[in-house]
Amino acid sequence: MARILILAALPEEADALFPASGRHEAGPFALRHLVAHGHDLSIATCGLGKVNAALAAGLLGAEADLLMMSGTCGALGAAPGAYWLAEALQHDYGAAHPGLFRRYRAGEWPMGEPAEAHISAMPDPGLGLPHARIASGDSFVACPDAAADLRSLGATLVDMEVGAVAQAAARLGKPWAAIKAVTDEANGDSGGDFQANLIRAARLAATEIERLVTML
């Protein structure tokens, strides 16, 4: 029996996972425990942003065998749907130079020649989802110019948490996996699109997470 911590930023994203099942536990994060498909699952609502995500991963993930994240994201040219996040990076970690922001791998010295900034997920067990690199940062991207800058990093999706979970998992020596579904296109309509598509996209990602659990 594997012990799996599944993080979701928003209550709508967490509630979409194995809905109406498990027992709730009080603490700094809303937490639900259940056994499914032979695995011991803890589903935590961590809150928005990298600090919340990393804090939840650190506090709750020490005893886990695997860290996962489910939820929603913006598209940087990617088609609608759910994605296996094969790589994650933090787009707001780096060094500010005159007229230039250089990205570095989160946690490493932001000086000298930057190496690859991304952190790789566990191998895909064969879900058949399209793979993507996600760029995470503590800002909601609703600007085509900002989206174009993130695409230059090889990212096709953007969110506010997965890069931090990947970093925390690396520090803990744990494998990680994440599946997110698109709500918006990181442009001027993103605020409304996110609200309109949140429930649908949260359930789409949750369905794929549930399928992933059956394959482990």
C-alpha positions as CSV (number, residue, x, y, z in Angstrom):
1,M,0.0,0.0,0.0
2,A,1.5,3.3,-1.1
3,R,1.0,6.5,0.9
4,I,0.1,9.2,-1.5
5,L,-0.3,12.9,-0.7
6,I,-2.5,14.7,-3.3
7,L,-2.4,18.5,-3.1
8,A,-4.9,20.9,-4.7
9,A,-4.8,24.7,-4.4
10,L,-8.6,25.3,-4.2
11,P,-11.5,23.6,-2.4
12,E,-13.2,23.1,-5.8
13,E,-10.1,21.1,-7.0
14,A,-9.8,19.1,-3.8
15,D,-13.5,18.3,-3.6
16,A,-13.4,16.9,-7.2
17,L,-11.1,14.2,-6.1
18,F,-12.8,11.0,-4.9
19,P,-15.9,13.1,-4.1
20,A,-17.9,12.6,-0.9
21,S,-15.5,10.0,0.5
22,G,-12.9,9.8,3.3
23,R,-12.7,11.3,6.8
24,H,-11.7,14.9,7.5
25,E,-8.9,15.9,9.8
26,A,-8.4,19.3,11.4
27,G,-5.1,21.2,11.0
28,P,-3.4,24.0,9.1
29,F,-4.8,22.6,5.9
30,A,-8.1,21.1,5.0
31,L,-7.3,17.4,4.9
32,R,-9.2,14.2,3.9
33,H,-8.0,10.6,4.3
34,L,-9.3,7.6,2.5
35,V,-8.2,4.3,1.1
36,A,-8.7,3.8,-2.7
37,H,-7.4,1.1,-5.1
38,G,-5.2,-0.3,-2.3
39,H,-3.5,3.0,-1.5
40,D,-3.6,5.3,1.5
41,L,-4.5,8.7,0.2
42,S,-4.4,12.1,1.9
43,I,-6.0,14.9,0.0
44,A,-5.0,18.4,1.1
45,T,-6.3,21.8,0.1
46,C,-3.1,23.8,0.3
47,G,-4.2,27.3,-0.9
48,L,-3.0,29.4,-3.8
49,G,0.6,30.1,-4.5
50,K,4.1,28.6,-4.1
51,V,4.5,29.2,-0.4
52,N,1.2,27.5,0.5
53,A,2.0,24.6,-1.8
54,A,5.5,24.1,-0.5
55,L,4.4,24.4,3.1
56,A,1.8,21.7,2.6
57,A,4.2,19.5,0.8
58,G,6.8,19.8,3.5
59,L,4.4,19.4,6.5
60,L,2.3,16.6,5.0
61,G,4.6,14.9,2.6
62,A,7.4,13.7,4.9
63,E,5.7,10.3,5.4
64,A,4.3,10.0,1.9
65,D,5.8,7.7,-0.8
66,L,4.6,10.0,-3.6
67,L,3.4,13.6,-3.9
68,M,0.8,14.5,-6.5
69,M,-1.0,17.7,-7.5
70,S,-4.3,18.0,-9.2
71,G,-6.1,21.1,-10.4
72,T,-6.3,23.8,-13.0
73,C,-3.9,25.9,-15.1
74,G,-3.7,28.5,-17.9
75,A,-2.7,27.6,-21.4
76,L,0.3,29.1,-23.2
77,G,-0.8,28.0,-26.6
78,A,-1.8,24.5,-25.4
79,A,-5.1,23.1,-26.5
80,P,-7.9,22.6,-23.9
81,G,-7.8,19.4,-21.9
82,A,-5.9,17.7,-19.2
83,Y,-2.1,17.3,-19.2
84,W,0.5,15.1,-17.6
85,L,3.1,17.6,-16.3
86,A,6.4,16.0,-17.2
87,E,8.4,19.0,-16.1
88,A,7.9,22.0,-13.9
89,L,9.9,25.2,-13.4
90,Q,9.4,28.5,-11.4
91,H,9.3,31.4,-13.8
92,D,9.8,34.0,-11.1
93,Y,13.0,32.5,-9.6
94,G,16.2,34.0,-10.9
95,A,18.3,37.1,-11.2
96,A,17.2,40.6,-12.3
97,H,19.7,42.3,-14.6
98,P,19.2,45.6,-16.5
99,G,16.5,44.8,-19.0
100,L,16.8,41.1,-18.4
101,F,15.5,38.5,-16.0
102,R,17.5,35.2,-16.0
103,R,15.7,32.1,-14.8
104,Y,17.6,29.5,-12.7
105,R,16.6,26.2,-11.2
106,A,14.7,27.0,-8.0
107,G,16.9,26.8,-4.9
108,E,20.2,27.1,-6.7
109,W,22.4,30.2,-6.7
110,P,20.9,32.7,-9.1
111,M,24.3,33.7,-10.6
112,G,26.7,32.4,-13.2
113,E,25.5,30.5,-16.2
114,P,22.0,29.2,-15.6
115,A,21.5,25.4,-16.2
116,E,18.2,23.8,-17.0
117,A,15.6,25.3,-14.6
118,H,13.0,22.6,-14.8
119,I,12.5,19.6,-12.4
120,S,11.2,16.3,-14.0
121,A,8.3,14.3,-12.7
122,M,8.1,10.6,-12.2
123,P,7.8,8.5,-15.3
124,D,4.3,8.5,-16.9
125,P,2.8,5.0,-16.2
126,G,0.9,5.1,-19.5
127,L,-2.1,7.4,-18.9
128,G,-2.0,8.5,-22.6
129,L,-2.3,12.2,-21.7
130,P,-0.3,14.8,-23.6
131,H,2.8,15.9,-21.8
132,A,3.6,19.5,-20.9
133,R,6.1,21.7,-19.2
134,I,4.5,24.0,-16.7
135,A,5.8,27.4,-15.5
136,S,4.8,28.3,-11.9
137,G,4.9,31.7,-10.2
138,D,3.2,33.8,-7.6
139,S,1.1,35.7,-10.1
140,F,-2.0,35.0,-12.1
141,V,-1.0,35.5,-15.8
142,A,-3.7,37.4,-17.7
143,C,-1.4,39.1,-20.3
144,P,-0.4,37.9,-23.8
145,D,3.0,39.5,-23.5
146,A,3.7,37.7,-20.2
147,A,2.5,34.5,-21.7
148,A,4.8,34.9,-24.7
149,D,7.7,35.3,-22.3
150,L,6.9,32.1,-20.5
151,R,6.6,30.3,-23.8
152,S,10.2,31.2,-24.4
153,L,11.0,28.9,-21.5
154,G,9.5,25.9,-23.3
155,A,6.4,26.0,-21.2
156,T,3.0,25.4,-22.6
157,L,1.0,25.8,-19.3
158,V,1.2,28.2,-16.4
159,D,0.0,27.9,-12.8
160,M,1.0,29.1,-9.3
161,E,1.9,25.9,-7.4
162,V,3.4,22.9,-9.3
163,G,6.9,24.2,-9.5
164,A,7.0,24.6,-5.8
165,V,5.7,21.1,-5.2
166,A,8.4,19.7,-7.5
167,Q,11.1,21.6,-5.6
168,A,9.7,20.4,-2.2
169,A,9.5,16.8,-3.5
170,A,13.1,17.0,-4.7
171,R,14.3,18.2,-1.2
172,L,12.3,15.4,0.5
173,G,13.7,12.8,-1.9
174,K,10.2,11.9,-3.1
175,P,8.8,11.3,-6.6
176,W,6.1,13.7,-7.7
177,A,3.4,13.8,-10.4
178,A,0.9,16.4,-11.4
179,I,-2.1,16.5,-13.7
180,K,-3.8,19.8,-14.5
181,A,-6.6,20.9,-16.8
182,V,-6.9,24.1,-18.7
183,T,-9.3,26.9,-17.7
184,D,-8.1,29.8,-19.7
185,E,-5.5,31.1,-22.2
186,A,-3.5,33.5,-20.0
187,N,-4.9,36.6,-21.7
188,G,-7.2,39.5,-20.9
189,D,-10.2,37.1,-20.6
190,S,-8.5,34.8,-18.1
191,G,-10.3,36.0,-15.0
192,G,-13.8,35.3,-16.4
193,D,-12.7,32.2,-18.2
194,F,-11.1,30.7,-15.0
195,Q,-14.3,31.2,-13.0
196,A,-16.5,29.8,-15.8
197,N,-14.4,26.7,-16.3
198,L,-13.1,26.0,-12.8
199,I,-15.5,23.2,-11.8
200,R,-15.3,21.4,-15.2
201,A,-11.5,21.6,-15.4
202,A,-11.1,20.6,-11.8
203,R,-13.2,17.4,-12.3
204,L,-11.4,16.6,-15.5
205,A,-8.0,16.7,-13.8
206,A,-9.4,14.8,-10.8
207,T,-10.7,12.0,-13.1
208,E,-7.2,11.5,-14.5
209,I,-5.7,11.6,-11.0
210,E,-8.1,8.9,-10.0
211,R,-7.2,6.9,-13.0
212,L,-3.5,7.3,-12.2
213,V,-4.0,6.0,-8.7
214,T,-5.5,2.8,-10.2
215,M,-2.3,2.3,-12.2
216,L,0.1,2.5,-9.3
